[in-house]
Amino acid sequence: MKFNFKQDNDLTIIRFEGDLIGEENGPEIIEHVNDTLSNNITKCAVDISEVRYINSSGIGVLITILTKFRNKSGEVVLINPSDHVKKLLVITKLNAIFTIVDDLDQAKEELNK
């Protein structure tokens, strides 16, 4: 799996590609999240449009990201999950916890409410 972090003013954009299985990259991703939060950036858009597969550890990474941002009075939105990932979010009822949008513009709009 590949991932990258990008800053856009007061917004962090995280892009994931491939299979989101948290065992490999989870600790490194969370370290980047902690660095972001230490810079007082509390809005995060997670682009998962290129994620083919996600397992329980990957879900754990997403929940950890959400929890860390919300603990700092921030928010996270998920951008354009694939049909497979959408189904998984529905099955696990995480679609009720995460805000899900279609693109980055919608994410910015949602995070600036």
GIMO-V536094 format. One record per pair of residues at least 4 apart in sequence whose ideal C-beta (glycine too) atoms are under 6 Angstrom apart, sorted by sequence separation. I is the first residue (numbers start at 1). J is the second residue. If there is no record, write none. Layout:
# GIMO-V536094
i=I j=J
i=I j=J
This chain:
# GIMO-V536094
i=16 j=20
i=22 j=26
i=25 j=29
i=54 j=58
i=81 j=85
i=94 j=98
i=102 j=106
i=8 j=13
i=36 j=41
i=69 j=74
i=81 j=86
i=89 j=94
i=90 j=95
i=101 j=106
i=89 j=95
i=101 j=107
i=6 j=13
i=69 j=76
i=5 j=14
i=101 j=110
i=66 j=76
i=4 j=15
i=65 j=76
i=99 j=110
i=3 j=16
i=2 j=17
i=2 j=18
i=1 j=18
i=1 j=19
i=1 j=20
i=78 j=98
i=77 j=99
i=78 j=100
i=79 j=101
i=80 j=102
i=1 j=25
i=12 j=36
i=77 j=101
i=44 j=69
i=5 j=32
i=79 j=107
i=12 j=41
i=42 j=72
i=48 j=78
i=77 j=107
i=10 j=41
i=20 j=51
i=43 j=74
i=49 j=80
i=54 j=85
i=11 j=43
i=12 j=44
i=13 j=45
i=14 j=46
i=15 j=47
i=16 j=48
i=29 j=61
i=33 j=65
i=42 j=74
i=44 j=76
i=45 j=77
i=46 j=78
i=47 j=79
i=10 j=43
i=17 j=50
i=19 j=52
i=48 j=81
i=77 j=110
i=19 j=53
i=20 j=54
i=21 j=55
i=23 j=57
i=30 j=64
i=45 j=79
i=51 j=85
i=16 j=51
i=22 j=57
i=26 j=61
i=33 j=68
i=37 j=72
i=21 j=57
i=22 j=58
i=75 j=111
i=21 j=58
i=20 j=58
i=22 j=60
i=22 j=61
i=45 j=107
i=43 j=111
